[in-house]
Amino acid sequence: MPEPEPSSAAARRRTVCAIGHDHLAFEPVEPSTTSALYDPADIFPDLKRARARAQEGDVTGALQTVAMQRRRSETDHAIALGVLARVPGLDDALETHLRRAPRDLEARLLRLHRAVLDPDAYPAVDQALVQMCAEDPHDATPWYLRILTADERRVPAQEAFRRYERLSRVELHHFAAQRALLHCLRPAAGGSWHDGITLATRVAADAADGSPEHSLLAAAHLGRWHDLTDGRSTDDLCGPELVAQVEAAADRFLAAPCTSAYAGVVAHTELAVYFGLAGRPGRAVAHFRALGAALARGPWEAAVRHHERLTTLRDEALASGGPA
Amino acid sequence: MSISQLEADGIPLLFLPDDGDDCTGGIAFRVGWADETLAVRGLTHLVGHLALSLLNPTELHHHLETHAAHTVFRTRGTAEHVVQVLSDVCGLLRDLPHDRVEGEKAVLAAESRTMYGGGGSLQRVRYGAAGYGLSSYPELGVADLTPDLASLWVQEAFTRGNAVAWFSGPELPATLDLALGEGRRQPPPETTSLTDTPAWYLAPDSAAVLVTGIVPRSRGARVFAEVLDRLATRRLRDDLGYCYQAGAQYAVRDATSATVVLRAEARPERAAAVAGEILDLLAELRWGPPDADLVGAAAADVRTETADLLRVPAGLADVARDLLLGVPGAVTGALELVDEPVSPDDVRVLAETYWGQALAQLPAGDLEWAGWHPAPVQSAHAATGRVIQPHDPSLSDVLVVGAEAVTRRTRSSVTTVVFRDVACMLAFTDGGRWLIGTDGIEVHVEPTLHAVDAGLVADIDAAVDRARVVRRPARHPGDLPGPRPAATGRAEASPAPQDRLGGLLRRLRGG
């Protein structure tokens, strides 16, 4: 049953503000327009600085920023590394750096992450990642990259799941890896949506309040919906039981400051899109407002057939005052 | 007490003084199934049965072991009993009981309960249908074995120059009779191997992930196998619960090499994860932090297992084997028996060697993501010649029969057997011809599947060396493949006359 729409702008504002301005525990870029920012380096100033250093060829400086993320979370580290992995023209400077410091862990991981994005680099990248996992089985990032390669190489879902199990012994709450695994578990890769939903439920049960892991249930159902309907009819997303489950998960996510600023963008986007499609506009607006100008490209583009409706909700959120 | 190397009837004789209740004794020969050809697979086993035919049949396999490269007759009991059994064995090898050949062939047929041998397909994929690869095959040749062939094999391999005997007891009996025919020590079985390793292949009917690798024989290699065994059990069974059984074993192959077999029994849906975990496990041994405790514990176990092998009767057969294989210092302790320290770095080097030579059998999935090569299960070339269409026109499955080779071509595979490289051809009276190449690739020519006429079968028969042909009766119609009822025996071709002894020798030795 759809939630009652706020009867006035003030009421709408109250609903939106219920999330809390500081949920993401960072200060995203204030939206100057309604155009979205997808790249974490456009959203987060520290990542923007790291990217700029990389673009200037300062590999050491850029990697220092990445390495510092490990103090916050392995997920933030993985996302920061992903930003540098996508910086064009960095390879020569990176190779020069590695010749000087061949055992530099962050530099080796960056080279491998860049290789993961290059289909021509397989299977050498897989072999190098196997070696890195062997050298230090307690480093989560090589395992995370191996889940990405499992997706790219379409290895059986069971093998992807095994890699996640190995990773989870090191870091139980690696949101980026959980999302990657969710993709590996889709039926097209030999898994099942049942497996994906089970994973989402399981990790959420172990997650703290404020963890983006609580958005995985929405992600799994959005994935299933997109797979089964090609993103057309949203009826599958509107079942009262499902909506109640996702609402409960969203409440856990919002019950404390987000534990991973970078991952929070993905989590809020998943929830905003889900609630926007599931007939919960108030909740959708609240998540869009928390995002400000930021959006995660994946869940947003999965709902491309419904962008008109979602854009209206997002515009409403941004018009209501932005995140801060 | 230690082993003395003596001689009896011109045969090296190992003697180990022992005051135990029983005496033990045996005689080993440097011949095994890896010395056979596929067309006579089972010949060594048959000779073993014949040499023990004076014993109670139910006791036979308490006394006979047929291995890849050696054959062992052994017994225990009173000194008189041991002397009697060894004398009987040598006596029957001097004068093979031809009248028992058919009876023992029937016994061997009864022992062979499966189509393929106990070695699985790994050895076939690694070595082809020859040498050590023959463990993947049943004793195909038994039905066609003759007394003459058995005698020829005895004259070749069960000889004074190709034997080592041993005895353990309070004192060496004076009446030991080990007289055998003259002969020379046989060279080791010929070995070919895969060129592109590490490699993998699919065996969908298997319930296990198997990985074999060849390592140099040494104490370190045995410790490496023990480490692998402990890791596989701990990780795959205890920690992850992927397998109900997992472990590794070390098996001597020849004078210089051993095979380490890692086996993990798993449900098919777990196979890909099991294979992935095995690769990570091997990678940890190659690149991971050294685990001195694990290596130390494994080395201690190996030391305990091997410490007394040169001082107890049970070790004598292995010493005899190594003497036959030409291992220097076999009697005083060589290779695995040298008590030398084994470090984590030694294990790392062996893991590297193992990985480099590894061959994996997978129930599902692949290992291409890890850079392992797909093992060749198809042929690189196809025959050119007469194209034989299938009876069912909807099938894309043709035979091509040329002067040099036969090919079966489907949408997904090309398999070719070159006639001069046939390891064995099963010729069924119903017209079916199963050609098995020395590379292990098979082509089945079935009149029930393809428009095969008697002339074509005759052409194939004429192209294949008769010494490679094993004749089989017509199969039950229900066992024939394809949509058509069984063909009649008219497709059977008459074998061309060949020199009888020449044919026999080629069956034994190829060429």
Interface residues (C-beta under 8 A of the other chain):
Chain A: Y122 P123 A124 D126 Q127 V130 Q131 C133 A134 E135 D136 P137 T149 A150 R153 V155 P156 Q158 E159 F161 R162 R163 E165 R166
Chain B: L240 E269 R270 A271 A272 A273 A275 G276 E277 L279 D280 A283 E284 R286 W287 G288 P289 A364 G365 E368 W369 A370 G371
